[in-house]
């Protein structure tokens, strides 16, 4: 799910990571969930979601968090990476350098991505 309130990219499936580094006991990082509770970040790494055929997106510093129900992709971090995002009715479109990258749809007030992670098959 693409989230305008997320400040980090978060994934709950370790198998989706192409590379990662495990956090140490001295390097504990916590993230705040929507219900204001905190949860531990177990690992941090890279995820390469497949978009349209032939396109992948490199999401670096993706956080591995067990207590999250769905993957979250931060709109802020997409913008920071040079991805232009636009909303039109029930569609969410991403472009980079005026080249189409991905289109997703809104459902139940959420933007559902068509990103396919290794875990998703």
N, C-alpha and C positions, 0 to 999 in steps of 0.2 A: 504494500500500500504506500502511495506517495503521501507524505504528511507535511503540511505547511508549518506545523507546530514543532516538529522534530528538529533537534539541533545536531543530531548524530544519525548515521545510518546504522540500523540494528537488524540482526538476523538471528533466528533461533535454531538454525540447522548448521551444525559444524561441517557437515559434508558439502555445503555450498561454498566453502572457502577454498580458494586455490593456494593460498599461503596464509600463515598466521603466526603470531607470537603469543605465547601463553603468559598471562599476567602472573607476577610473583606475589608472595605474601606481603612483601614490602611495598608493592606497587598496586594496591587495591584501588580500583576505580568503580564508582557507583553511578547509576543513571536514575533519573526520576521517571516514574511511570505516570500515566494519565491520572491515576487515583492518588497521586502525590506520595506514594510509597517509593522507596529506593530498592534497587536490586543490583547485584554484583555483575560486573563485566568479567567474563572468564578469559576471553581471548580477544585479540584485535588483529585484523588482517585484510586481505583483498578478496573481493567477490567479483566475478565477471559475468553478469547476467547477459543472456542472449536477448536481443531485441528483434528487429526485423531480420530476415535472412541475411547473413553476412555481416551483421553489426553486433558488436558487444560493447558494453559500457564498463569501464574499470571503476569500481567503487572501492577506493582505498580507505584504510582506517575504519572498516566496517566492524562494529562491535558484536561479539558473540554473547548473547544474553539468553539464558534458559527460560526465564519467566515472562517472555513476551509471546503473544499469541500469533503474530504475523510479522513478516519482515517489514521494516519501515525504511523508506528512502526519503531523506530530507530534501525538500524543495530548495531550501537555502544552500545546501551543499551542491546541488545540481547547478544552481545559478553561479555559485562560486567557481565551479569547474568549467564555466563557459557554455553551459546548456541553457538555451532559451526555452522557457515553458509558457504555454498559453492554455487558457481555459475557454471553451466555447460550448455553451449549453451543457451537454453531458459528456463532452470529450475533453481530454487532456493530451496536448501534443507537445513533443519535445523535438527541438532542432538544435544543431550545432553548426555554426558558420553557414547558416541558411540551408543546411542539408537535413532532410527529414530523418529523425532517429527512431521515434516511437510514438504510438498513439495508444491511449488507455481510455477507459470509460468510467464514468461516475455511477455508483450504485449505492443506494441507501446513505447518501451524503458522504461517501468515501470514494477516493480515486483508486480503482483497482488496476494495478499495473499488469502489462502482459509480459513482464520480465520472466524469463525462465532460468532458474538457478539449477545447478547440477543436481541438487536434491529433488527438484520438481519433476525431473524426467521429461 
